[in-house]
Amino acid sequence: MSQNRREFLRTGAAGLTFFTPAIWTGARSQPADKPSWLTDDALLAAARKEGPLVVYTTTNEGEALPMWKLFSDATGIPVQVIRASDSAILGRVMVEARARQKSWDIVQTANVQKFPPQLLEAYEPPEVKNLFADARDPAKRWYGVYANYNTPAYNTKLVNAADLPKSYEEMAKRTDWRGKCVIDDTDTVWIAVMFDHYGEARGREILMEMAKNLQPVVQDGHLALARAVAAGEYAVILNNYLNLTLNVKMAGGATDFWILDPVALFYGQVGIAANAANPNAAKLAINFQLSREAQTHLAKFGRLPTRADVQTNPVGVLEPLSKVKVVSKLLTADDEKKWAGVFKDIFRTR
C-alpha cells in the first residue's frame, strides 16, 4: 500500500437490452466559478465543436446522471449516458470494434484493463497527479475513478456485531449461519487475493471449509445482494463491495460491514476510445471523472475515492483498513477465466 493511501486511510481523507440512454445538454456559457479540472481553454473550444459525448458506464443512473450534468453545465457539451453491466459493455464494445464503429468516447467499468489495448487511447490527463499510485495504469489507458474494497457484510437485526468472526479461518468454521449466507458468483478478485494471501493450499482449504460449513447461496448482482442482506433475506454476505454496503446503509438499510484480513481492492476505471468520434470532449471528460468535484459527488453515495483530498462518506470509514493488508488486484481476461473456474469448483456452481 502506498504511503499517501496509508495516510488517507488513517485520516478518513455492474445484454444490450439493459442500456438506457440519457442526454444532458448544458448551456454554452462559462460558469462564474470555473471548476478546478477545467483548465485547458483550447481543449474546451475544440470539444465544443464536436458532437455529444457518448459515455458507456456501469454506474447506476441515480449517481451517473447528476454527475454528468455537472460536466455538461460546466462545459456546454451534451452527454449521452449509456448504462449496462461490465460484461454487457465489454461484449458490446468488442462487437462494435469488429464492425469498426465509432460508438463511444469514454468507458467506465470495473474491467477496462481487460479491453484489448488497441481499443484504448493512451492519455494522461492533468488530474492524474492527484490519484493514488495504484489507481494509475502505467500504460496510461485507464485510471481509477472509485475504489472497490472487498469486505463481508451482515444484517444488523439478525447478527450481533459482537458475534462476528475475527478472521476468515474463524468464519469458515461457523455452522450457525449455514444456509443464511450468500455470495456473488463473480467474486473472482476476492478468490485470487485469498489464494495470494494464504497460499494456494491453505487458501483453498479455508474456502472449501467455508463452502461446506456455511453452504452459501450463490447469486449474481452485488448491489441486489447488498439490498437483500439489508432486507433480511440473508444474514451475511461472505464478500461484497464496501461502497455498496455503505450505499444501502445510508439509505436506511439494516446492514453494516466488517473487515477481515486480507482486503481485496480493485477500481472502477475510466478509459478513452482509441477511435473516439469526439476525442477532445473525451479528454475533458476523463479529466473531469478524476477530479475532486466528480469524486466528491460520488462519495455522497458511498463511493470510495481514489484521491486523498476527497472525504469519505461516512467520514473515517476507511480508517480500519490501515490496520490490515489491502491487496490491489487486477485480473486479465485469462486470469478471470482461471479464477471463475476456481470459484465454481469451491462453491460447486454450474
MOQUICOR-V729370 format. One record per helix or strand of 2 or more residues. SS is the DSSP state (2 for helix, 1 for strand). FROM is the first residue (numbers start at 1). TO is the last residue. If there is no record, write none. Layout:
# MOQUICOR-V729370
ss->(SS SS)
from->(FROM FROM)
to->(TO TO)
This chain:
# MOQUICOR-V729370
ss->(2 2 1 2 1 2 1 2 1 2 2 1 2 2 1 2 2 1 2 2 1 2 1 2 1 1 2 2 2 1 2)
from->(3 16 20 41 53 61 79 86 106 112 117 120 126 133 143 161 168 181 188 200 217 222 236 242 255 263 279 292 319 326 333)
to->(11 18 24 48 57 75 83 98 109 114 119 121 130 135 155 163 172 184 198 214 219 230 241 250 258 273 289 299 323 328 347)
